[in-house]
Amino acid sequence: MQELEFTLEGISVTGSIVDIETVSLEPVSKGIFTFGYLSENTIRIIQAESEDDLEAVGDAIKVIWDNLPHPIRAYNSRFAEKWLAGVLGSD
């Protein structure tokens, strides 16, 4: 698994903007292979480098999620909510 972090200068957002990349349109176990977010002035990306990393990406999301500043936004929020509910074990 690869983790990248970038600090942006001159940009700061309130809350968090999240994005996910998945293996299919419908949620499946171990199906998120990229999770990224922009919070304040930091972009962080977690990327599976192989199929073996998919579970670790899910585990990383669980650790990060409760600490993300609110409000949390996503471009396609219904899609992201469906997938993240499966990873986080919530609705």
C-alpha positions in Angstrom: 0.0 0.0 0.0 1.2 3.5 -0.8 0.4 6.6 1.1 1.0 10.1 -0.3 0.6 13.4 1.4 0.9 16.9 0.0 0.6 20.3 1.6 -1.0 23.0 -0.5 0.0 26.7 -0.1 -2.6 29.4 -0.4 -5.6 26.9 -0.2 -7.6 25.9 2.8 -11.0 24.2 2.9 -13.4 23.9 5.8 -14.3 20.3 6.4 -13.2 17.5 4.1 -13.6 16.5 0.5 -13.2 12.8 -0.1 -12.9 10.7 -3.2 -12.7 6.9 -3.8 -11.8 4.7 -6.6 -13.4 1.2 -6.7 -13.3 -2.1 -8.5 -17.0 -2.0 -9.6 -20.1 0.2 -9.5 -21.7 -1.7 -6.8 -20.1 -2.2 -3.3 -18.1 -5.5 -2.8 -15.9 -6.6 0.0 -12.4 -5.2 -0.3 -13.4 -3.1 -3.3 -12.0 0.3 -2.6 -8.5 0.6 -4.1 -7.9 4.4 -3.6 -9.1 6.7 -0.9 -8.1 10.3 -0.9 -9.2 13.5 0.9 -8.5 17.2 1.0 -8.8 18.7 4.5 -7.6 22.2 5.4 -4.5 22.5 3.2 -3.5 18.8 3.0 -4.2 16.2 0.4 -3.7 12.6 1.5 -4.1 9.6 -0.8 -4.0 5.9 0.1 -3.6 3.6 -2.8 -3.6 -0.2 -3.0 -0.6 -1.4 -5.1 -1.9 -4.9 -5.5 -5.0 -6.9 -4.7 -3.4 -8.0 -1.4 -3.5 -4.3 -0.3 -7.3 -3.9 -0.6 -8.0 -4.9 3.0 -5.3 -2.5 4.3 -6.9 0.4 2.4 -10.2 -0.4 4.1 -8.5 -0.6 7.5 -6.8 2.8 6.9 -10.2 4.4 6.0 -11.6 3.1 9.3 -8.7 4.8 11.2 -9.0 8.1 9.3 -12.8 8.5 9.1 -13.6 9.5 12.6 -11.0 12.2 12.6 -12.0 13.9 9.3 -13.2 17.5 9.9 -16.9 18.0 9.1 -18.7 18.7 6.9 -17.6 15.8 4.7 -18.3 16.2 1.0 -17.8 14.1 -2.1 -18.5 14.8 -5.8 -20.7 11.7 -6.2 -21.9 11.5 -2.5 -24.4 8.7 -3.0 -21.9 6.5 -4.6 -19.3 7.2 -1.9 -21.8 6.8 0.9 -22.8 3.3 -0.4 -19.2 2.1 -0.5 -18.0 3.8 2.7 -21.0 2.4 4.6 -19.8 -1.1 3.8 -16.2 -0.3 4.9 -17.3 1.5 8.0 -20.1 -0.9 8.9 -22.7 1.9 9.1 -25.6 3.4 7.1 
